Amino acid sequence: MSKEDKIFTTYVEDKFPRFNDTEAKILEDIDSQITDPQIKGKITLFTELPPCDSCSNIIEEFKRMFPNI
């Protein structure tokens, strides 16, 4: 998936574009498989370090798009 095809907004943090971060890739992949925005479920993301601000923003975007997950 190219940067232009991304659903979620990422930005540059500490001079590094964050669109290739694992959290972003995982949520983009899950989004691409969802056909019903009212789907219900639970996702548990595990990271060894706290997510960066860009990934935290993506997580919040995902929660707004899919409030039942």
N, C-alpha and C positions, 0 to 999 in steps of 0.2 A: 504494500500500500504506500503510495507516495504521500508526501507532506500535503499536497493539494487535496487528496482524497480523505483526509482525516475529518472526523466529525467533531472531535473535541479540540478546544483551543489550548495550545501550548505556547510557551514563550521562552526566550533565551534567559538563562539564569547562570550567573558566573561565567559568562561568555560561551556557554554550551547550549545549543538548541535541545530542548527536552522532548521533542516528538518521538525520539527513539527509546525513551525510558521504558522499562518493563511495565510499570503500572499503566502507562498510556497505551502500550501495545495490547495488553490484556483487555482493558476496557474497550478499546476500539474493536477487538476481535469479538468480544461478547456482544457489543452493540450490533455488529454486522450479522449476527445470528438471530437477533430478536425480531420477530415479525409482529408481535402484539405489544404495544407500549404499555398496556395494563397488566402485563405479565407479573406474576408474584414469585418471589423466591428470595434467596439469601446468597450473598457472595462474601467470602472471607478472603481478604488479600493479606498475605504475609510479606513483610519486608524486614530485612535485618536492620535497616536504618530507617529513621523517620522519612516519609516521602518529602521531596522538595516542594517548594511552593507551587510550582507548575503542576506537579502531579496531584497535590492536594486540591488544586482548582479543578482538575479533570475529575477527580473523585466526586466533588460537589456537583459538577455539571451532570455527571452520570446519575447521581441521586435525584437531581431535579427532573431529568428526562424520564427516569424510571422510579417513581416514588414508592412503588410496591416491592422494590428489591432492596 
